[in-house]
Amino acid sequence: MPGPDPGHWLHRLTAAEWLAAAETELHHADEALGRRAVRPAAPDPVRAAARTLRETSAAPPALVKLGRAGVDTAPLEAARAIVAHARSRCQVNENG
């Protein structure tokens, strides 16, 4: 692994520093749960899309075929909704 590089998002911290940051986030989450300071993860349509993906069985067949005629495309549409929401949140953060 390359050394720390402050200009690169992934290499700005060492593996140990990333793990320490993760532990800090877990600690903050634990404190928030203790205070019952729980916020919904996303708007209702995005939560519903995530639920659709979570509840889509991967077997049988071994893979979920997306977008084929006669096949349920709900998982594909759910994934698109989640990606669109993430993209919109990313653009909001980039624009201030």
N, C-alpha and C positions, 0 to 999 in steps of 0.2 A: 504494500500500500504506500502511495506517495506520502511525503510529509505534509504537514498542515499548509494550506494555501488560502489565505484570507479572502482572495478574490473568487474562489470557487465554492459554490453552495455546499457541495458534498464534502470537500476536503478542507473546509475551514476549521473543522474540529477533528480531533483524533477519534478513533473508535471508542476509547475510554471516555472521552468527553461527550460523545453522542449518547453513550449509555448513561452517563451521569445526568445529562439533560433529560433523557427519557424517565429516569427515576424521579427527577424533580417534577416532571409533568404528572407522573403517577401520584406523587405525594399531593400535589395541588388538586388533582381529581378526587383523591380520597378525602381531603379536607372539605371540598365542595359538596361531596355526597353526604358527609357528616352534618353539614349545615342545611342539607336538603336544597342546596342551590343548584338545581338541575335545570338545564335549558334544553329545549327540544333540539335534536340533532340537525334538523333541516325542515323546510316547509313541508306541509302535508303531502303535496304531490311527489316530492322527492323521497319522503319516508315510504310512501306507498310503492314507489318504483324500487326502492331498496328491498322492501318486503317481498315484492314479486321475484326479484333476483335470488334472494335468500331462500325462498320457498320453491324455486325451480329445481326439480330433481335432475341430477346429472346421470342417473342410470335408471332403466335402460333408455336409450342407448348410452354408451360411455360418454358421448359428447352431446350437448344440446345443439341441434341444428337450427340456425337462425336464418330467417328470411326465405325459406323454401315454401313453395305453394303447398297449401294444405297443412302446414305446420304452424303451431302457435307462435306468433311473433311477439308476444307480450314481453318475454325476456329481452329481446332486442330493443324494443321501445323503452323498456324500463332502463336499460343501460344507457340509451341515448339521453333520456331525461336526466339521469344522474350526471353524465358528462357535461351536458348543457348547463346544469346548475353549477357544477364545479367551475366551468369556464367563465360563467357570469360572475361568480364570486372572485375569481382570480383577476378578472378585468376591473372589478370594483376596487380591489386592493391595490392594483397597479396604478389606478387613476386617483387614488387618494381616498 
